[in-house]
Amino acid sequence: QALDMMKAQGKSSFMYNEVEEITKKCKVSEKSIPYFLHFLHQMGIAMWHEESSLRKHVIFDPVKYFVTPATIIICKHSSSEEEGSVGDVTWHLLPIHEVCRKRYFEDWKKMISYGLLSEPLLLTLLQDFPHRNEIVTLMEKYGLLLNVSETMPRGKTEQTRSYLVPALLPAYDRTGQVTSCLKVETPPQVTNNGLNEGMMSHGFPVFFLVFYHYNFLEEG
């Protein structure tokens, strides 16, 4: 009955306290709520994680809540508006991409060429999503973002976070040359974390497994 009440509202996500109010009406004890949500998660009906940074959010539409914003970052980026309009439908050029390219040009080059994503660029890419902190946390959880701030050179007293996007790491051709949208003369260095340029994280296929699991499982 509680599940039917939540589905009837048609929301992509609920706050934990909202779930408490709904389950209270259905005479579900407060202690039973985590077990109830864990069961929905296991059945692929909802996405809920018990970590303190995520447990306040109960997600019923992972595609809208998570996959859609994540694909603003993980996609085939074009290096310019012209490149994205030459008829190749695989290029992914959104208005927010153009805004970021102009506002953070150097950071944008690093992202599309080497998979290095600065925090200002990340937050701007997700600026239309009020729950962007949770999106970032989920992307880190599934290996789609790796926080590499501590491994980056510290040339300044204040440093924003930096992330590695495994899916955007450069590819190499048979001659060993980097093939990427833009050429950067000196690639940024990522050291002491066991990550090698060109490595594809397990998190990238997990991303699509999550999409498939929550989008198609209920339909059988």
Phi, psi and omega in degrees: 000318178298318179297317179299321179295321179290317179296326182296335180283342176066023181272149179283337179203160177231148169282153183302320181293333175292320177296322178300316180296318181292314182292331177298320178295334180263011176062036173268128182292153181299323180292337183274347184300313179301322178293321178297314181290324177297320178297316179297323179294314181296328181276355180077018180274325179217163176247121180213132180239142185277353177301145184301329182282348184234343191292343180285349185243127176247116190257123178256343177230083183298332180295310180290320186283322191237308186295313182301309178294325181295328181283355170290331179267311183267096179196178177274097184281144171263149182277347180203165178297325181294317181296327181278359183236023183267010176101355178276106186288351180280343175292143182241097182237110179253161177306322180292330176296317180294321176300313182293322180298322180281322184281323182233061189301313181295317178295323179296317178299317180296322182293308186283341181264325187230003177073016179263124189239120178279155181298317178301319179293317179301312183293329177288320177301328183254020187295339181274002182244111182301333182263034186297329178297321178290325177298314180297317180298317178294321179295323176292320181299320182267009175077016180275339173228139175237124179284113182244022184304317186289342182267352182277150178302139182256085181270348182233159179289327178249133183223129175280164179293149174234145182234152171253132178253099185306324182292342181256008177297146184294148175265158179243143174273183186293341179271358181088007179275143178288131175249113182211170183294321181231152176258128175248128189301316181238105181298137175299146183263137172238119188229161170061025177231008176075010181263129179251138180300133181100351180285138176256119182290151174297342182294334183293309175295329177300323179305314182284331175295320177298315179301311182295315185301312186273343182267332188238345185299315183293333181279354177079000000 
